[in-house]
Amino acid sequence: MVADTHGASPKGLLCNAGAGAAAGVIAATFVCPLDVIKTRFQVHGLQQLTNSNIKGSVILSSLEQIFQKEGFRGLYRGLAPTVLALLPNWAVYFTVYDQLKRFLGADDVNHQLPIGANMMAACGAGAATSVVTNPLWVVKTRLQTQGMRKGVVPYRSTLSALRRIVGEEGILGLYSGLVPALAGISHVAIQFPTYEKIKSYLADQNNTTVDKLSASDVALASSVSKIFASTLTYPHEVVRSRLQEQGHHSGKRYSGVVDCIKKVFQQGGVPGFYRGCATNLLRTTPAAVITFTSFEMIHRFLVTLFPSDPHPQTL
């Protein structure tokens, strides 16, 4: 992934945020059905999701079961708030990330930082992004799981969900799961250094430089680093999803993060924190390939429209 050298300029921010948001939307649309299954695994567990007579792969049977009960739309529940969240997500992330890098002493030539400082900038940008977009992720989780609810009036749309959550639970309802979401910024602290190391290794193997790696090499580096980071930090996603979803009903209330962690462990032990992990990993590889390939192509197109920032920098 690249960022313009003059990333703080309006044109640089437009290229990065525009390409990043577009790539994220493309990837999110492609993997949305798997995201629905992953979220339901996290919240309800495997047995409830697959308690049918459908045989074969758990993922395929889950997709078929959702399609039979909820139709094609059921496979894309939560896509609208996901897309809406991705737009400010990338805009905020790239803006804050660039400003933090400058604050931490990135040089004016190539904006490079030591690994530790780069991790701090990535974590700071991730925290700011989580705070801004958390309400939309709450809505996404609720929409993806409401098809399994009986006797609960469903949300009609993203806007309807936002209004009802505020009316029924107050503003704090929009920030359910924020604490584990903030804990999840450890993901980027692991992913970014791993990504850079893999790219350096591939560049050495191919006798080239990092900024000249092929799209397939970039996709490989992003996929491996994403899988590695996702596996290590996955438990926080289960806790976050459960806290975000619980406003739907009163039968499974968690008083907070610690209470949620205790109950997940009591109900499923350590494996309980990895519900949906396999599905998540199956999402990760194609999503990373699509996101990075799309980003590169869209970014190059935008740079031709705004040629004042011609020198790319590898993140």
C-alpha positions as CSV (number, residue, x, y, z in Angstrom):
1,M,0.0,0.0,0.0
2,V,1.3,3.4,-0.8
3,A,0.8,6.9,0.4
4,D,1.7,10.1,-1.3
5,T,4.8,11.8,-0.1
6,H,2.9,15.0,0.4
7,G,0.2,13.1,2.2
8,A,-0.9,16.1,4.3
9,S,-2.0,18.0,1.1
10,P,-5.7,17.9,0.2
11,K,-4.8,16.2,-3.1
12,G,-2.7,13.6,-1.3
13,L,-5.4,12.9,1.2
14,L,-8.0,12.6,-1.5
15,C,-5.9,10.0,-3.4
16,N,-5.2,7.9,-0.3
17,A,-8.7,8.2,1.3
18,G,-10.5,7.8,-2.0
19,A,-8.5,4.7,-3.1
20,G,-8.6,3.2,0.3
21,A,-12.3,3.6,0.8
22,A,-13.1,2.3,-2.7
23,A,-10.9,-0.7,-2.3
24,G,-12.4,-1.4,1.1
25,V,-15.9,-1.2,-0.2
26,I,-15.1,-3.6,-3.1
27,A,-13.6,-6.1,-0.7
28,A,-16.4,-5.7,1.9
29,T,-19.0,-6.4,-0.8
30,F,-17.2,-9.5,-2.0
31,V,-16.8,-11.1,1.5
32,C,-20.0,-9.9,3.2
33,P,-21.7,-13.3,3.3
34,L,-18.7,-14.8,5.1
35,D,-18.7,-11.8,7.4
36,V,-22.3,-12.4,8.3
37,I,-21.5,-16.1,9.2
38,K,-18.4,-15.0,11.2
39,T,-20.4,-12.5,13.2
40,R,-23.1,-15.1,14.0
41,F,-20.5,-17.6,15.0
42,Q,-19.0,-15.1,17.4
43,V,-22.4,-14.2,19.0
44,H,-24.4,-17.4,18.9
45,G,-21.8,-20.2,18.5
46,L,-21.7,-23.0,15.9
47,Q,-24.6,-25.2,17.1
48,Q,-27.4,-22.6,16.9
49,L,-26.2,-21.4,13.5
50,T,-26.1,-24.9,11.9
51,N,-28.9,-26.7,13.7
52,S,-30.3,-28.0,10.4
53,N,-30.3,-31.2,8.4
54,I,-27.9,-29.7,5.8
55,K,-24.8,-31.8,5.5
56,G,-21.3,-31.0,4.4
57,S,-19.1,-27.9,5.0
58,V,-20.1,-25.8,8.0
59,I,-19.6,-22.6,6.0
60,L,-21.5,-23.8,2.9
61,S,-24.3,-25.2,5.0
62,S,-24.5,-21.9,6.9
63,L,-24.7,-20.0,3.7
64,E,-27.5,-22.3,2.4
65,Q,-29.4,-22.1,5.7
66,I,-29.3,-18.3,5.8
67,F,-30.4,-18.1,2.1
68,Q,-33.3,-20.5,2.7
69,K,-34.5,-18.6,5.8
70,E,-33.7,-15.0,4.9
71,G,-33.2,-15.0,1.2
72,F,-30.4,-13.3,-0.8
73,R,-30.6,-10.2,1.4
74,G,-29.8,-12.2,4.4
75,L,-26.3,-12.9,3.0
76,Y,-25.7,-9.2,2.8
77,R,-27.1,-8.0,6.1
78,G,-25.0,-5.2,7.5
79,L,-23.4,-4.3,4.2
80,A,-24.8,-0.7,4.2
81,P,-23.4,0.3,7.5
82,T,-20.1,-1.5,6.6
83,V,-19.8,0.6,3.5
84,L,-20.8,3.8,5.3
85,A,-18.3,3.1,8.0
86,L,-15.5,2.4,5.5
87,L,-15.7,5.9,4.0
88,P,-14.9,7.9,7.2
89,N,-12.7,4.9,8.4
90,W,-10.1,5.4,5.7
91,A,-10.4,9.2,5.6
92,V,-9.8,9.5,9.4
93,Y,-7.2,6.8,9.5
94,F,-5.0,8.2,6.7
95,T,-5.4,11.8,8.0
96,V,-4.5,11.0,11.6
97,Y,-1.8,8.5,10.7
98,D,0.0,11.1,8.5
99,Q,-0.3,13.8,11.2
100,L,1.0,11.5,13.9
101,K,3.9,10.5,11.8
102,R,4.9,14.1,11.4
103,F,4.4,14.8,15.1
104,L,6.6,11.8,15.9
105,G,9.4,13.1,13.7
106,A,9.0,11.6,10.3
107,D,11.5,13.3,7.9
108,D,10.2,15.6,5.2
109,V,11.8,13.6,2.4
110,N,10.2,10.1,2.7
111,H,8.2,10.3,5.9
112,Q,10.0,7.2,7.3
113,L,9.9,6.4,11.0
114,P,11.5,3.7,13.2
115,I,9.3,0.6,13.6
116,G,8.3,1.5,17.2
117,A,7.2,5.1,16.2
118,N,5.4,3.7,13.2
119,M,3.5,1.3,15.4
120,M,2.5,4.2,17.7
121,A,1.2,6.2,14.7
122,A,-0.7,3.2,13.4
123,C,-2.3,2.6,16.9
124,G,-3.2,6.2,17.3
125,A,-4.9,6.3,13.9
126,G,-6.7,3.1,14.7
127,A,-8.0,4.5,18.0
128,A,-9.3,7.6,16.4
129,T,-11.0,5.6,13.7
130,S,-12.6,3.2,16.2
131,V,-14.2,6.1,18.1
132,V,-15.5,7.7,14.9
133,T,-16.9,4.6,13.3
134,N,-18.0,2.4,16.2
135,P,-21.8,3.4,15.9
136,L,-21.8,2.0,12.4
137,W,-20.1,-1.2,13.4
138,V,-22.7,-1.7,16.2
139,V,-25.5,-1.3,13.6
140,K,-23.7,-3.7,11.3
141,T,-23.5,-6.4,14.0
142,R,-27.1,-5.9,15.0
143,L,-28.3,-6.2,11.4
144,Q,-26.3,-9.3,10.7
145,T,-27.6,-11.1,13.8
146,Q,-31.3,-10.0,13.9
147,G,-32.3,-12.7,11.4
148,M,-31.8,-15.2,14.3
149,R,-34.1,-13.3,16.6
150,K,-37.7,-14.3,17.3
151,G,-40.2,-11.9,18.7
152,V,-37.9,-8.9,18.2
153,V,-39.0,-6.0,15.9
154,P,-36.2,-5.9,13.3
155,Y,-34.4,-2.7,12.2
156,R,-35.6,-1.5,8.9
157,S,-32.5,0.3,7.8
158,T,-29.2,1.7,9.0
159,L,-30.8,5.0,9.9
160,S,-33.7,3.3,11.6
161,A,-31.2,1.2,13.7
162,L,-29.2,4.3,14.7
163,R,-32.4,6.1,15.8
164,R,-33.8,3.1,17.7
165,I,-30.5,2.4,19.5
166,V,-30.2,6.0,20.7
167,G,-33.9,6.1,21.7
168,E,-33.9,2.7,23.5
169,E,-30.3,2.6,24.9
170,G,-29.1,6.2,24.8
171,I,-25.9,7.5,23.1
172,L,-23.8,4.9,25.0
173,G,-25.6,2.2,23.0
174,L,-23.8,3.3,19.9
175,Y,-20.5,2.7,21.7
176,S,-21.2,-0.8,22.8
177,G,-18.0,-2.9,22.4
178,L,-15.8,0.2,22.1
179,V,-13.3,-1.0,24.7
180,P,-12.5,-4.3,23.0
181,A,-12.5,-2.4,19.7
182,L,-9.8,-0.1,21.1
183,A,-7.9,-3.2,22.4
184,G,-8.1,-4.4,18.8
185,I,-5.7,-1.7,17.6
186,S,-3.0,-4.2,18.7
187,H,-3.9,-5.8,15.4
188,V,-2.3,-3.0,13.3
189,A,0.7,-2.9,15.7
190,I,1.3,-6.6,14.7
191,Q,0.2,-6.4,11.1
192,F,2.3,-3.4,10.0
193,P,5.7,-4.5,11.1
194,T,5.0,-8.1,9.8
195,Y,3.9,-6.6,6.5
196,E,7.0,-4.6,6.1
197,K,9.3,-7.5,7.0
198,I,7.6,-9.8,4.5
199,K,7.9,-7.2,1.8
200,S,11.6,-6.7,2.5
201,Y,12.1,-10.4,2.4
202,L,10.3,-10.7,-0.9
203,A,12.2,-7.8,-2.3
204,D,15.6,-9.4,-1.4
205,Q,14.4,-12.7,-2.9
206,N,13.5,-11.0,-6.2
207,N,16.6,-8.8,-6.2
208,T,14.5,-5.7,-6.3
209,T,13.3,-2.9,-4.1
210,V,10.2,-2.8,-1.9
211,D,8.5,-0.1,-4.0
212,K,8.9,-2.2,-7.2
213,L,7.3,-5.4,-5.9
214,S,4.7,-6.9,-8.1
215,A,1.0,-6.8,-7.2
216,S,1.1,-10.6,-6.4
217,D,4.0,-10.1,-4.0
218,V,2.2,-7.2,-2.3
219,A,-1.0,-9.3,-2.1
220,L,1.0,-12.2,-0.6
221,A,2.7,-9.9,2.0
222,S,-0.6,-8.3,3.0
223,S,-2.4,-11.7,3.2
224,V,0.2,-13.4,5.4
225,S,0.5,-10.4,7.7
226,K,-3.3,-10.1,8.0
227,I,-3.7,-13.7,8.8
228,F,-1.0,-13.6,11.4
229,A,-2.4,-10.5,13.1
230,S,-6.0,-11.7,12.9
231,T,-5.2,-15.0,14.6
232,L,-3.3,-13.4,17.5
233,T,-5.9,-10.7,18.2
234,Y,-9.1,-12.5,17.3
235,P,-10.5,-13.0,20.8
236,H,-11.2,-9.3,21.2
237,E,-13.5,-9.5,18.1
238,V,-15.7,-12.1,19.8
239,V,-16.0,-10.0,23.0
240,R,-16.7,-6.9,20.9
241,S,-19.4,-8.6,18.8
242,R,-21.2,-9.9,21.9
243,L,-21.2,-6.5,23.6
244,Q,-22.4,-4.8,20.4
245,E,-25.2,-7.3,19.8
246,Q,-26.5,-7.6,23.4
247,G,-28.8,-4.6,23.2
248,H,-31.2,-6.7,21.1
249,H,-32.5,-8.7,24.1
250,S,-32.3,-9.0,27.8
251,G,-31.6,-12.7,28.1
252,K,-27.9,-12.5,27.7
253,R,-26.7,-9.3,29.3
254,Y,-23.0,-8.6,30.0
255,S,-22.3,-5.9,32.6
256,G,-19.0,-5.0,30.9
257,V,-15.9,-6.3,29.2
258,V,-14.6,-8.3,32.1
259,D,-18.1,-10.0,32.7
260,C,-18.3,-10.8,29.0
261,I,-14.8,-12.4,29.0
262,K,-15.7,-14.5,32.1
263,K,-19.0,-15.7,30.5
264,V,-17.4,-16.5,27.2
265,F,-14.7,-18.6,29.0
266,Q,-17.3,-20.3,31.2
267,Q,-19.5,-21.2,28.2
268,G,-16.8,-22.3,25.8
269,G,-13.3,-22.2,27.4
270,V,-10.5,-20.9,25.3
271,P,-12.1,-22.2,22.0
272,G,-15.0,-19.9,22.8
273,F,-12.8,-16.9,22.0
274,Y,-12.1,-18.3,18.6
275,R,-15.6,-18.9,17.3
276,G,-15.8,-17.9,13.7
277,C,-12.0,-17.6,13.4
278,A,-11.8,-20.1,10.5
279,T,-14.4,-18.1,8.6
280,N,-12.6,-14.9,9.4
281,L,-9.4,-16.3,8.0
282,L,-11.2,-17.4,4.9
283,R,-12.3,-13.8,4.5
284,T,-8.9,-12.5,5.2
285,T,-7.0,-13.8,2.2
286,P,-9.4,-12.8,-0.6
287,A,-10.2,-9.5,1.2
288,A,-6.5,-8.6,1.4
289,V,-5.8,-9.5,-2.2
290,I,-8.8,-7.5,-3.4
291,T,-8.2,-4.6,-1.2
292,F,-4.5,-4.1,-2.0
293,T,-4.9,-4.8,-5.7
294,S,-7.9,-2.5,-6.0
295,F,-6.1,0.2,-3.9
296,E,-3.0,0.1,-6.2
297,M,-5.0,0.4,-9.4
298,I,-7.4,3.1,-8.1
299,H,-4.6,5.0,-6.4
300,R,-2.7,5.1,-9.7
301,F,-5.8,6.4,-11.5
302,L,-6.3,9.1,-8.9
303,V,-2.7,10.2,-9.1
304,T,-3.1,10.7,-12.8
305,L,-6.0,13.1,-12.0
306,F,-4.0,14.8,-9.3
307,P,-0.4,14.7,-10.5
308,S,1.0,17.2,-8.0
309,D,2.1,14.4,-5.6
310,P,4.1,12.2,-8.0
311,H,6.4,10.4,-5.6
312,P,4.8,7.4,-3.8
313,Q,5.9,6.2,-0.4
314,T,5.5,2.6,0.9
315,L,3.6,2.4,4.2
